[in-house]
Every structure is written in structure tokens, then in C-alpha cells.
């Protein structure tokens, strides 16, 4: 990407442990979805390889290898060590800031541990803070996890300075109270484009809800948003990818 053009594309995508709607496991199909849309940054959720339940085949390394062969997204890969693994790929230099669970010590951990991955990416002479996460299935879990996410370890950390992107599978609707709480910290990309709530991401074969979101700080401008519905995306995962093009606002 031309660094004089301070716009970039992010894809956030729950890849369902690389298991497609046909029940076949394929890192190649996910790599082909990424290759087709050529994002600069890819935030994946539910990638196999977490410490609690190692998967047979279909690992983060398999996907990285497929991407390298397709010459799609080249760069570093960080994986947070929770069961539902979050992974971030980038064309640009990045460093790991934090990876860990969204579970306060005073609260009993949920049955399925959830976590987040925070990386700093250098592009366009700026430092972008990107947090990639996957929240739980029940309202009490999500409420607790959003509280931690908005707290001093993540969005409330003094080092988490704008520009900031928060993305992932939040398992919550745009009309929910938790979605509003996140909007109190950052903007929702679809609402900034005035697209309403008509663009859905789940389930991929016949989407009727949007659980996948991308929130941005006010110094980022949303140029476009795309939810690819193709023969490949309808089978590769149970979620559709969300592809957003952003631009740094003029300082």
C-alpha cells in the first residue's frame, strides 16, 4: 500500500475453528476468502490452537502457511492463549501489547474462557492500537467481559491511545445495552455509514443477525464497509467476514 495514502482495510472474521458449513475443516478456504479481499489487517476469532482444547489439524500455522503460499497477508501473527483463539495478521510491522482473558479475578470463570488480543501496528507514520476479541454466549458472561474490556487493562489503559480499533465477534446485537456501552467508548462503523442494522453476518448461509462489529475512535474515518456473500464465504465458516476500509483523519 502507498504510505502517502493513509487508508487501510481491516477484515474481522470468525472462522469457526476452520470448520465450514459442510463440516469439512479447511485452512485453504479461509485463506482464499482473505486473499480475495486483500485486507491490510486481518483479525480472526475462533481459530484452533488454544491451550484448553488443542485441535487436530487446521492450526494457526496451517493458515499462515496457506496465506504465505497465496502471497496474501504477509507479516507477524500473534495468538492469544485462550480456548477460542484470536489471531491478528498484518502487512505492516506490529508488536504484541497484551494477550489474555477477559475474566476478573473476583468472578468465577465462564465454562468457555474468552480473551482478547491487543497489538500496535505501525502504518502511515501512525501507531494504531487494535484489540481483537470474541465474547461469550450468555448475557452475564458478556456483561462481565465488556466491563473488563472497557477497564484499565484494555480500552482504559493509558497506553491505548487513539487511533484505536476494537473488533471481533461480540455475540450481541446492535440494539443491545452492551453494544451501547461499547459505543460510549468508540464509534460503531455501520452506524457511522448510516447503513442501519440491515447488513448481517450470521449465520453465513442465511444471515439474519449481526454479531460481528468493528468500533473505531473518532480520529478514524470509515470509507466503506463490505460483508461478502459469495459461494465461498457461505460455506467456509458459519460467520461472514466484515471488511472495513478506514482512513486516518487529518491531524
ChimeraX attribute file (.defattr): number of C-alpha atoms within 10 A of each C-alpha:
attribute: neighborCount
match mode: 1-to-1
recipient: residues
	/A:1	12
	/A:2	8
	/A:3	10
	/A:4	8
	/A:5	10
	/A:6	16
	/A:7	20
	/A:8	20
	/A:9	19
	/A:10	23
	/A:11	26
	/A:12	26
	/A:13	28
	/A:14	26
	/A:15	21
	/A:16	19
	/A:17	22
	/A:18	26
	/A:19	21
	/A:20	23
	/A:21	18
	/A:22	11
	/A:23	11
	/A:24	11
	/A:25	19
	/A:26	19
	/A:27	25
	/A:28	20
	/A:29	20
	/A:30	25
	/A:31	23
	/A:32	18
	/A:33	18
	/A:34	22
	/A:35	16
	/A:36	11
	/A:37	15
	/A:38	17
	/A:39	22
	/A:40	21
	/A:41	23
	/A:42	23
	/A:43	25
	/A:44	25
	/A:45	26
	/A:46	23
	/A:47	25
	/A:48	26
	/A:49	24
	/A:50	20
	/A:51	13
	/A:52	12
	/A:53	11
	/A:54	11
	/A:55	14
	/A:56	9
	/A:57	14
	/A:58	18
	/A:59	19
	/A:60	22
	/A:61	14
	/A:62	15
	/A:63	19
	/A:64	21
	/A:65	15
	/A:66	19
	/A:67	21
	/A:68	14
	/A:69	13
	/A:70	15
	/A:71	12
	/A:72	20
	/A:73	22
	/A:74	17
	/A:75	16
	/A:76	15
	/A:77	16
	/A:78	20
	/A:79	22
	/A:80	25
	/A:81	21
	/A:82	23
	/A:83	21
	/A:84	27
	/A:85	26
	/A:86	32
	/A:87	23
	/A:88	25
	/A:89	24
	/A:90	20
	/A:91	18
	/A:92	16
	/A:93	13
	/A:94	22
	/A:95	14
	/A:96	16
	/A:97	15
	/A:98	16
	/A:99	21
	/A:100	16
	/A:101	20
	/A:102	27
	/A:103	20
	/A:104	12
	/A:105	7
	/A:106	6
	/A:107	8
	/A:108	8
	/A:109	14
	/A:110	16
	/A:111	8
	/A:112	14
	/A:113	21
	/A:114	26
	/A:115	24
	/A:116	29
	/A:117	26
	/A:118	27
	/A:119	20
	/A:120	19
	/A:121	19
	/A:122	16
	/A:123	17
	/A:124	18
	/A:125	9
	/A:126	13
	/A:127	17
	/A:128	20
	/A:129	23
	/A:130	25
	/A:131	27
	/A:132	25
	/A:133	30
	/A:134	27
	/A:135	26
	/A:136	24
	/A:137	13
	/A:138	11
	/A:139	13
	/A:140	10
	/A:141	19
	/A:142	21
	/A:143	16
	/A:144	17
	/A:145	24
	/A:146	19
	/A:147	16
	/A:148	18
	/A:149	23
	/A:150	16
	/A:151	12
	/A:152	13
	/A:153	15
	/A:154	20
	/A:155	23
	/A:156	14
	/A:157	12
	/A:158	9
	/A:159	12
	/A:160	20
	/A:161	13
	/A:162	16
	/A:163	17
	/A:164	21
	/A:165	21
	/A:166	25
	/A:167	26
	/A:168	26
	/A:169	23
	/A:170	22
	/A:171	20
	/A:172	21
	/A:173	16
	/A:174	21
	/A:175	9
	/A:176	9
	/A:177	12
	/A:178	19
	/A:179	18
	/A:180	15
	/A:181	14
	/A:182	18
	/A:183	16
	/A:184	11
	/A:185	15
	/A:186	18
	/A:187	19
	/A:188	22
	/A:189	24
	/A:190	21
	/A:191	12
	/A:192	14
	/A:193	13
	/A:194	8
	/A:195	11
	/A:196	10
	/A:197	13
	/A:198	10
	/A:199	16
	/A:200	18
	/A:201	26
	/A:202	21
	/A:203	17
	/A:204	23
	/A:205	19
	/A:206	14
	/A:207	16
	/A:208	13
	/A:209	18
	/A:210	22
	/A:211	20
	/A:212	24
	/A:213	22
	/A:214	23
	/A:215	23
	/A:216	23
	/A:217	19
	/A:218	15
	/A:219	14
	/A:220	20
	/A:221	18
	/A:222	22
	/A:223	15
	/A:224	14
	/A:225	19
	/A:226	14
	/A:227	15
	/A:228	18
	/A:229	16
	/A:230	13
	/A:231	9
	/A:232	15
	/A:233	22
	/A:234	22
	/A:235	21
	/A:236	30
	/A:237	29
	/A:238	24
	/A:239	27
	/A:240	30
	/A:241	28
	/A:242	24
	/A:243	23
	/A:244	20
	/A:245	18
	/A:246	20
	/A:247	17
	/A:248	18
	/A:249	13
	/A:250	8
	/A:251	4
